Amino acid sequence: MPTMYDADDIVDLKNRKKRKKRIIRIFIILLIAAVAAALYITRDRWYNKLRGIGKQYRTIVNTGTLAEGNFPIGVNGDADYQLDLSGDTLVLLSDTYTYYYDTEGALLKKRQHAYTNPVMRSAGGKVLVYENGGDELSLEDPDSVVYGKKFESGILFARLSSQGYAAVVTKSENYSCEVHIYDKKGKTIYERKCIEMVSDLSFTGSSTGCVISYITAENGGLVTKVSRLSFSESGEIWNSPGINTLGLEVYGFDSGAFVLGMEACGYVDDKGQISSYYQYDGDLAGGASSGGKSAVAVNNDDRRKYTMALFSDERSEPLEIELEAPAVDVVVYSGLAYVLCQGKVLAYDFGGGLRSTADVNDSYTGFERSGDHIFLKGYNKIDRIDYES
Protein backbone atom coordinates (compact mmCIF):
# COMPACT_ATOMS: atom_id res chain seq x y z
CA MET A 1 0.00 0.00 0.00
CA PRO A 2 1.61 3.37 -1.00
CA THR A 3 2.69 5.82 1.68
CA MET A 4 0.16 8.54 2.34
CA TYR A 5 1.16 12.20 3.03
CA ASP A 6 -1.08 14.89 4.34
CA ALA A 7 -0.98 18.43 2.98
CA ASP A 8 1.36 19.72 5.75
CA ASP A 9 3.91 16.97 5.01
CA ILE A 10 3.94 17.82 1.30
CA VAL A 11 4.50 21.53 2.01
CA ASP A 12 7.28 20.70 4.49
CA LEU A 13 8.96 18.40 1.95
CA LYS A 14 8.88 21.09 -0.73
CA ASN A 15 10.32 23.66 1.68
CA ARG A 16 13.15 21.32 2.63
CA LYS A 17 14.00 20.79 -1.05
CA LYS A 18 13.99 24.55 -1.64
CA ARG A 19 16.27 25.15 1.39
CA LYS A 20 18.63 22.45 0.18
CA LYS A 21 18.84 24.00 -3.30
CA ARG A 22 19.34 27.46 -1.74
CA ILE A 23 22.16 26.18 0.49
CA ILE A 24 23.86 24.45 -2.47
CA ARG A 25 23.55 27.61 -4.57
CA ILE A 26 25.01 29.79 -1.78
CA PHE A 27 27.84 27.29 -1.29
CA ILE A 28 28.69 27.37 -5.00
CA ILE A 29 28.66 31.19 -5.03
CA LEU A 30 30.94 31.33 -1.96
CA LEU A 31 33.26 28.72 -3.51
CA ILE A 32 33.52 30.73 -6.75
CA ALA A 33 34.18 33.91 -4.76
CA ALA A 34 36.89 32.18 -2.70
CA VAL A 35 38.59 30.82 -5.83
CA ALA A 36 38.43 34.25 -7.51
CA ALA A 37 39.89 35.91 -4.41
CA ALA A 38 42.70 33.34 -4.24
CA LEU A 39 43.51 33.83 -7.93
CA TYR A 40 43.57 37.61 -7.47
CA ILE A 41 45.84 37.44 -4.41
CA THR A 42 48.28 35.06 -6.15
CA ARG A 43 48.01 36.70 -9.59
CA ASP A 44 51.73 37.61 -9.70
CA ARG A 45 52.62 33.91 -9.48
CA TRP A 46 50.55 32.70 -12.41
CA TYR A 47 49.72 35.71 -14.61
CA ASN A 48 53.10 35.86 -16.35
CA LYS A 49 52.79 32.19 -17.30
CA LEU A 50 49.40 32.69 -18.93
CA ARG A 51 50.12 36.03 -20.48
CA GLY A 52 51.72 34.52 -23.56
CA ILE A 53 48.92 32.02 -24.32
CA GLY A 54 47.39 32.91 -27.67
CA LYS A 55 50.52 34.89 -28.54
CA GLN A 56 53.15 32.21 -28.87
CA TYR A 57 56.49 32.99 -30.47
CA ARG A 58 58.81 30.60 -32.20
CA THR A 59 62.34 30.44 -30.87
CA ILE A 60 64.74 31.93 -33.40
CA VAL A 61 68.04 30.06 -33.66
CA ASN A 62 70.75 32.46 -34.80
CA THR A 63 73.83 30.98 -36.40
CA GLY A 64 76.30 32.71 -34.12
CA THR A 65 78.65 33.10 -37.08
CA LEU A 66 81.30 35.72 -36.35
CA ALA A 67 81.36 38.73 -38.66
CA GLU A 68 84.38 39.18 -40.88
CA GLY A 69 85.74 42.24 -42.70
CA ASN A 70 86.58 44.80 -40.01
CA PHE A 71 85.95 42.25 -37.26
CA PRO A 72 87.33 41.25 -34.91
CA ILE A 73 88.42 44.66 -33.63
CA GLY A 74 91.75 44.21 -31.86
CA VAL A 75 92.38 45.86 -28.53
CA ASN A 76 96.19 45.49 -28.42
CA GLY A 77 96.19 43.27 -25.36
CA ASP A 78 94.58 45.90 -23.10
CA ALA A 79 92.15 43.81 -21.06
CA ASP A 80 90.96 46.87 -19.14
CA TYR A 81 89.31 48.52 -22.13
CA GLN A 82 85.70 49.73 -21.92
CA LEU A 83 83.10 49.21 -24.64
CA ASP A 84 79.70 50.83 -25.05
CA LEU A 85 77.09 51.65 -27.68
CA SER A 86 76.03 55.26 -28.16
CA GLY A 87 73.28 55.47 -30.74
CA ASP A 88 74.67 53.77 -33.86
CA THR A 89 78.26 54.25 -32.74
CA LEU A 90 80.45 51.67 -31.03
CA VAL A 91 82.78 53.41 -28.56
CA LEU A 92 85.95 51.82 -27.21
CA LEU A 93 87.98 53.46 -24.44
CA SER A 94 91.57 52.30 -23.91
CA ASP A 95 94.21 53.65 -21.54
CA THR A 96 95.28 56.23 -24.15
CA TYR A 97 92.55 56.68 -26.81
CA THR A 98 88.81 56.90 -27.36
CA TYR A 99 87.88 55.02 -30.55
CA TYR A 100 84.63 55.52 -32.46
CA TYR A 101 83.43 52.78 -34.85
CA ASP A 102 80.29 52.28 -36.88
CA THR A 103 78.39 49.01 -36.46
CA GLU A 104 80.30 47.51 -39.41
CA GLY A 105 83.54 47.98 -37.47
CA ALA A 106 84.89 50.85 -39.57
CA LEU A 107 86.93 53.35 -37.54
CA LEU A 108 85.26 56.76 -37.62
CA LYS A 109 87.54 58.65 -35.26
CA LYS A 110 90.15 58.16 -32.59
CA ARG A 111 90.94 60.82 -30.01
CA GLN A 112 93.79 60.73 -27.54
CA HIS A 113 93.15 61.50 -23.89
CA ALA A 114 95.50 62.27 -21.00
CA TYR A 115 93.63 60.44 -18.24
CA THR A 116 95.50 57.91 -16.10
CA ASN A 117 92.37 56.08 -14.91
CA PRO A 118 89.80 56.91 -17.61
CA VAL A 119 86.10 56.10 -17.32
CA MET A 120 83.39 56.59 -19.92
CA ARG A 121 79.61 56.70 -20.00
CA SER A 122 77.70 56.95 -23.26
CA ALA A 123 74.14 57.66 -24.37
CA GLY A 124 72.29 59.31 -27.24
CA GLY A 125 75.32 59.52 -29.53
CA LYS A 126 77.46 61.32 -26.91
CA VAL A 127 80.28 60.06 -24.68
CA LEU A 128 81.29 61.35 -21.26
CA VAL A 129 84.98 60.72 -20.52
CA TYR A 130 86.55 61.56 -17.16
CA GLU A 131 89.35 60.73 -14.78
CA ASN A 132 88.37 58.46 -11.90
CA GLY A 133 89.36 60.55 -8.86
CA GLY A 134 90.62 63.36 -11.10
CA ASP A 135 89.18 66.81 -11.65
CA GLU A 136 88.55 66.94 -15.43
CA LEU A 137 85.73 65.73 -17.65
CA SER A 138 84.71 66.10 -21.29
CA LEU A 139 81.57 65.45 -23.32
CA GLU A 140 82.38 64.23 -26.84
CA ASP A 141 80.99 62.80 -30.03
CA PRO A 142 82.86 61.45 -33.07
CA ASP A 143 83.12 64.93 -34.58
CA SER A 144 84.23 67.10 -31.68
CA VAL A 145 84.57 67.76 -27.98
CA VAL A 146 81.26 69.42 -27.05
CA TYR A 147 82.54 70.88 -23.77
CA GLY A 148 84.99 70.26 -20.94
CA LYS A 149 84.76 70.79 -17.19
CA LYS A 150 87.32 71.20 -14.43
CA PHE A 151 86.31 70.77 -10.79
CA GLU A 152 87.80 71.93 -7.51
CA SER A 153 87.40 68.46 -6.00
CA GLY A 154 87.91 64.96 -7.36
CA ILE A 155 85.24 63.25 -9.47
CA LEU A 156 83.63 60.26 -7.79
CA PHE A 157 81.53 59.26 -10.81
CA ALA A 158 79.49 60.75 -13.67
CA ARG A 159 76.37 59.73 -15.58
CA LEU A 160 74.92 60.72 -18.97
CA SER A 161 71.28 60.75 -20.11
CA SER A 162 69.97 59.95 -23.59
CA GLN A 163 69.07 63.67 -23.93
CA GLY A 164 72.73 64.64 -23.40
CA TYR A 165 72.39 65.85 -19.79
CA ALA A 166 75.33 65.06 -17.52
CA ALA A 167 75.47 64.39 -13.78
CA VAL A 168 78.79 64.67 -11.98
CA VAL A 169 79.21 63.63 -8.34
CA THR A 170 82.34 65.10 -6.74
CA LYS A 171 84.05 65.08 -3.39
CA SER A 172 83.36 68.01 -1.04
CA GLU A 173 85.23 69.74 1.77
CA ASN A 174 82.23 70.26 4.04
CA TYR A 175 79.81 67.55 2.84
CA SER A 176 79.99 63.89 1.89
CA CYS A 177 79.71 64.82 -1.79
CA GLU A 178 78.17 67.28 -4.27
CA VAL A 179 75.93 66.65 -7.26
CA HIS A 180 76.25 68.84 -10.39
CA ILE A 181 73.75 68.60 -13.26
CA TYR A 182 74.48 70.10 -16.71
CA ASP A 183 72.29 70.45 -19.78
CA LYS A 184 73.48 69.27 -23.19
CA LYS A 185 75.44 72.50 -23.74
CA GLY A 186 77.24 72.26 -20.41
CA LYS A 187 75.18 74.85 -18.54
CA THR A 188 74.60 74.17 -14.83
CA ILE A 189 70.90 73.55 -14.13
CA TYR A 190 71.03 71.97 -10.66
CA GLU A 191 73.43 71.53 -7.76
CA ARG A 192 73.09 69.71 -4.48
CA LYS A 193 75.32 69.28 -1.42
CA CYS A 194 74.73 65.87 0.15
CA ILE A 195 75.14 64.78 3.74
CA GLU A 196 75.10 61.11 2.69
CA MET A 197 77.57 59.69 0.18
CA VAL A 198 75.78 59.14 -3.15
CA SER A 199 76.58 55.73 -4.63
CA ASP A 200 74.73 55.99 -7.95
CA LEU A 201 72.42 58.26 -9.97
CA SER A 202 69.93 57.68 -12.77
CA PHE A 203 68.08 60.30 -14.83
CA THR A 204 64.26 60.22 -14.98
CA GLY A 205 61.45 62.02 -16.79
CA SER A 206 63.35 63.00 -19.97
CA SER A 207 66.14 64.40 -17.78
CA THR A 208 63.85 66.62 -15.69
CA GLY A 209 64.94 64.83 -12.53
CA CYS A 210 66.82 61.84 -11.19
CA VAL A 211 66.94 59.17 -8.52
CA ILE A 212 70.01 58.86 -6.31
CA SER A 213 71.05 55.97 -4.11
CA TYR A 214 73.25 56.04 -1.05
CA ILE A 215 74.50 53.37 1.33
CA THR A 216 74.14 53.65 5.07
CA ALA A 217 74.29 51.43 8.16
CA GLU A 218 71.11 50.18 9.81
CA ASN A 219 70.77 47.62 12.63
CA GLY A 220 74.36 46.51 12.24
CA GLY A 221 74.17 46.00 8.46
CA LEU A 222 74.44 47.98 5.24
CA VAL A 223 71.30 49.13 3.47
CA THR A 224 70.65 51.14 0.31
CA LYS A 225 68.22 54.06 0.32
CA VAL A 226 66.84 55.90 -2.71
CA SER A 227 65.70 59.52 -3.11
CA ARG A 228 63.85 61.04 -6.05
CA LEU A 229 64.76 64.59 -7.05
CA SER A 230 63.31 67.14 -9.45
CA PHE A 231 65.70 69.67 -10.98
CA SER A 232 63.02 72.35 -10.54
CA GLU A 233 62.64 71.77 -6.79
CA SER A 234 65.05 72.07 -3.87
CA GLY A 235 63.92 69.13 -1.72
CA GLU A 236 63.28 65.44 -2.33
CA ILE A 237 60.04 64.21 -3.89
CA TRP A 238 60.35 61.07 -1.75
CA ASN A 239 62.86 59.08 0.28
CA SER A 240 62.74 55.30 0.53
CA PRO A 241 63.38 53.02 3.51
CA GLY A 242 66.60 51.00 3.48
CA ILE A 243 66.79 47.99 1.17
CA ASN A 244 68.86 45.20 2.74
CA THR A 245 71.70 45.08 0.24
CA LEU A 246 74.87 46.86 -0.76
CA GLY A 247 73.54 48.77 -3.77
CA LEU A 248 75.66 48.71 -6.92
CA GLU A 249 73.40 50.52 -9.39
CA VAL A 250 70.07 52.31 -9.38
CA TYR A 251 67.75 52.52 -12.41
CA GLY A 252 65.04 55.16 -12.40
CA PHE A 253 61.78 55.04 -14.36
CA ASP A 254 58.45 56.88 -14.27
CA SER A 255 56.82 54.89 -11.47
CA GLY A 256 59.82 54.21 -9.25
CA ALA A 257 63.33 52.79 -9.21
CA PHE A 258 65.12 49.46 -9.34
CA VAL A 259 68.13 48.83 -7.09
CA LEU A 260 70.66 46.23 -8.20
CA GLY A 261 72.61 45.13 -5.14
CA MET A 262 75.42 42.78 -4.24
CA GLU A 263 73.28 40.33 -2.23
CA ALA A 264 69.77 41.23 -3.35
CA CYS A 265 67.74 43.56 -5.56
CA GLY A 266 64.51 45.42 -5.08
CA TYR A 267 62.01 47.96 -6.37
CA VAL A 268 60.87 51.24 -4.88
CA ASP A 269 57.44 52.46 -6.01
CA ASP A 270 56.30 55.98 -6.91
CA LYS A 271 55.61 56.74 -3.23
CA GLY A 272 59.10 55.76 -2.13
CA GLN A 273 58.02 52.46 -0.57
CA ILE A 274 59.73 49.12 -1.14
CA SER A 275 57.38 47.18 -3.44
CA SER A 276 59.53 44.15 -4.27
CA TYR A 277 62.59 42.42 -2.82
CA TYR A 278 64.58 39.44 -4.12
CA GLN A 279 67.51 37.86 -2.29
CA TYR A 280 70.00 35.91 -4.39
CA ASP A 281 70.68 32.22 -3.92
CA GLY A 282 74.28 32.51 -5.08
CA ASP A 283 76.62 35.15 -6.48
CA LEU A 284 75.48 38.01 -8.69
CA ALA A 285 76.74 37.51 -12.26
CA GLY A 286 75.00 40.47 -13.88
CA GLY A 287 71.88 42.58 -13.89
CA ALA A 288 70.17 45.30 -15.90
CA SER A 289 66.94 47.28 -16.05
CA SER A 290 65.16 49.38 -18.66
CA GLY A 291 61.75 51.05 -18.49
CA GLY A 292 60.89 49.24 -15.26
CA LYS A 293 61.68 45.77 -16.64
CA SER A 294 64.64 44.13 -14.92
CA ALA A 295 66.71 40.95 -15.11
CA VAL A 296 69.27 39.52 -12.70
CA ALA A 297 71.54 36.50 -13.25
CA VAL A 298 72.84 34.53 -10.26
CA ASN A 299 75.42 31.71 -10.22
CA ASN A 300 75.52 29.15 -7.42
CA ASP A 301 78.62 27.15 -8.30
CA ASP A 302 78.44 24.94 -5.20
CA ARG A 303 75.01 23.65 -6.22
CA ARG A 304 75.67 24.01 -9.96
CA LYS A 305 72.54 26.12 -10.14
CA TYR A 306 72.43 29.05 -12.55
CA THR A 307 69.35 31.28 -12.58
CA MET A 308 68.02 34.40 -14.26
CA ALA A 309 65.21 36.22 -12.44
CA LEU A 310 62.86 38.37 -14.54
CA PHE A 311 60.77 41.26 -13.20
CA SER A 312 58.13 42.62 -15.58
CA ASP A 313 57.36 45.61 -13.32
CA GLU A 314 57.85 46.98 -9.82
CA ARG A 315 55.18 44.80 -8.21
CA SER A 316 55.61 41.48 -9.99
CA GLU A 317 56.99 38.36 -8.37
CA PRO A 318 60.32 37.24 -9.88
CA LEU A 319 60.00 34.71 -12.66
CA GLU A 320 63.01 32.39 -12.39
CA ILE A 321 64.60 30.83 -15.47
CA GLU A 322 66.98 27.90 -14.96
CA LEU A 323 70.12 28.25 -17.10
CA GLU A 324 72.23 25.32 -18.25
CA ALA A 325 75.58 27.08 -17.83
CA PRO A 326 77.03 29.88 -15.68
CA ALA A 327 75.87 33.37 -16.63
CA VAL A 328 78.41 36.04 -17.61
CA ASP A 329 76.45 39.21 -18.41
CA VAL A 330 72.86 40.49 -18.74
CA VAL A 331 71.29 43.19 -20.93
CA VAL A 332 67.67 44.42 -21.07
CA TYR A 333 66.94 45.78 -24.53
CA SER A 334 63.69 46.57 -26.34
CA GLY A 335 61.48 44.64 -23.92
CA LEU A 336 63.61 41.47 -23.82
CA ALA A 337 66.18 40.12 -21.36
CA TYR A 338 69.44 38.88 -22.91
CA VAL A 339 71.88 36.70 -21.01
CA LEU A 340 75.36 35.64 -22.08
CA CYS A 341 76.18 32.20 -20.69
CA GLN A 342 79.25 30.12 -21.25
CA GLY A 343 78.72 29.05 -24.86
CA LYS A 344 75.38 30.75 -25.63
CA VAL A 345 73.46 34.00 -25.90
CA LEU A 346 69.80 33.63 -24.93
CA ALA A 347 66.92 36.11 -25.16
CA TYR A 348 63.76 35.79 -23.06
CA ASP A 349 60.55 37.76 -22.96
CA PHE A 350 59.30 38.75 -19.52
CA GLY A 351 56.70 35.99 -19.58
CA GLY A 352 59.58 33.51 -19.53
CA GLY A 353 59.40 32.56 -23.22
CA LEU A 354 62.69 31.75 -24.96
CA ARG A 355 62.68 34.07 -27.97
CA SER A 356 66.09 33.48 -29.55
CA THR A 357 69.44 31.75 -29.10
CA ALA A 358 72.93 31.77 -30.58
CA ASP A 359 75.97 29.61 -29.91
CA VAL A 360 79.24 31.41 -29.18
CA ASN A 361 82.48 29.47 -29.33
CA ASP A 362 84.90 31.64 -27.41
CA SER A 363 85.31 33.05 -23.92
CA TYR A 364 83.76 36.50 -23.59
CA THR A 365 83.52 38.84 -20.61
CA GLY A 366 80.39 40.73 -21.67
CA PHE A 367 78.35 41.99 -24.60
CA GLU A 368 76.40 44.92 -26.05
CA ARG A 369 73.12 44.66 -27.98
CA SER A 370 72.22 46.78 -31.00
CA GLY A 371 69.30 46.67 -33.44
CA ASP A 372 70.71 43.87 -35.60
CA HIS A 373 73.85 42.74 -33.83
CA ILE A 374 75.44 41.60 -30.62
CA PHE A 375 78.97 42.78 -29.93
CA LEU A 376 80.96 40.33 -27.81
CA LYS A 377 83.73 41.56 -25.52
CA GLY A 378 86.81 39.34 -25.59
CA TYR A 379 89.96 39.87 -23.57
CA ASN A 380 91.83 41.42 -26.47
CA LYS A 381 89.24 41.68 -29.25
CA ILE A 382 85.62 42.57 -30.05
CA ASP A 383 83.55 40.18 -32.14
CA ARG A 384 80.16 40.71 -33.74
CA ILE A 385 77.35 38.30 -34.56
CA ASP A 386 74.11 39.01 -36.40
CA TYR A 387 71.21 38.45 -34.00
CA GLU A 388 67.48 38.34 -34.63
CA SER A 389 65.05 38.25 -31.69
Buried (B, 14 or more C-beta within 10 A) or exposed (E): EEEEEEEEEEEEEEEEEEEEEEEEEEEEEEEEEEEEEEEEEEEBEEBBEEBBEEEEEEEBEBEBEBBEEBBBBEBEEBEEBBBBBBBEBBBBBBEEBBBBBEBEBEBEBBBEBEBEEBBBBBBBBBBBBBBBEBBBBBBBBBEEEBBEBEBEEEBBBBBBBBBBBBBBBBBBEEEBBBBBBBBBEBEEEBEBEBEBBBBBBBBBEEBBBBBBBBBEEEEEEBBBBBBBBBBEEEEBBBEBEBBBBBBBBBBBBEBBBBBBBBEBBBBBBBEBEBBBBBEBEBBBBBBBBBEBBBBBBBBBEEEEBBBBBBBBBBEBBBBBBEBEBBBBBBBBBEEBBBBBBBBBBBBBBBBBBBBBBBEBEEEBEBBBBBEEBBBBBBEEBBBBBBBEB
